[in-house]
Amino acid sequence: MWGGRQLFAFVGGGAAGASIALQTNADKHTFIIPFKCKPIRAGVTVTTVLDGAAIVAFDRQPAAGSATDRGDGDCGYITIPTTTAAGAVVYDKTNYYSGVTAGAGVWIESLNEGDAVVFQLISASTSGGGVPWLIVEVDSEQPGNNSAMTLTA
């Protein structure tokens, strides 16, 4: 809970949140969204020092495995500076509004059940690695109000 709001963190990487190499441009990880939510913050925890800056995008796909909506950074871009030390966190604010302070990002306002957020490396570093993460606020919307969800018999 944060300010009385229910938050959830998605942590990427391989088995048990293993580090993702940041040397080859490609889709590196996909977060499947299981409930309607508002993105709060996204970032990368650096696990291996970078030798050269890297740029990553968090892109929403309307359905898992869809090729649409890639590369436009609708869920934000992050530049991880050269020589960022292991253990450092580089993150992006969303356009989330807490009622006190407006966010600074250009993110979409909400994610729906079944959406996928792809962590995509769009400008590789010579070396380095990190673990991507996404923090969201769970929406109070009920599944029965979402046409993308069906209760099985």
Residue, then its C-alpha position, 0 to 999 in steps of 0.5 A: m500500500w502506498g498512500g492507501r492505494q494498492l500497488f503491485a510490482f512486476v519484475g522481469g528477467g529470467a528465472a528468479g528475476a535474473s539479469i537481462a543482457l543489454q547488448t543486442n537490440a530486441d524485445k527482452h521481456t514481456f509483462i502480461i497484465p492480469f488485471k486493470c491497473k494504472p502504471i505508476r513507475a517503470g525502471v531497470t535495476v542495473t546488475t552489471v556496469l554498462d559500457g555505453a549508454a542503453i535506451v529501453a522502451f516499455d511498449r504496450q501491446p493490446a494482446a500478448g504476442s501482438a506485433t502492434d504498438r511496438g517501438d513507440g514508447d507508449c509506456g515510456y523510454i528510459t536512457i541508462p547512462t554510460t558507466t551506470a553502476a551495478g545496484a543503481v536504479v534508473y526509472d521513468k515517471t508515468n503520467y500518473y496523478s496522485g492528487v498532489t503532484a502530476g507525473a512527468g511521463v507520456w505513458i498511457e493512462s491505464l492497462n487492461e487485463g490481457d495487455a502485454v508490456v514489452f521491455q524492448l532494448i532499442s539502443a544497445s550498450t557494449s556491455g552491461g545488464g539489468v532487471p526491468w520492473l513495472i509498478v502499477e496501481v490496481d484499479s478498483e474496476q470489477p472484472g465483470n465490467n470488462s468485455a475482455m474477461t469471461l468467467t468460466a462455467 
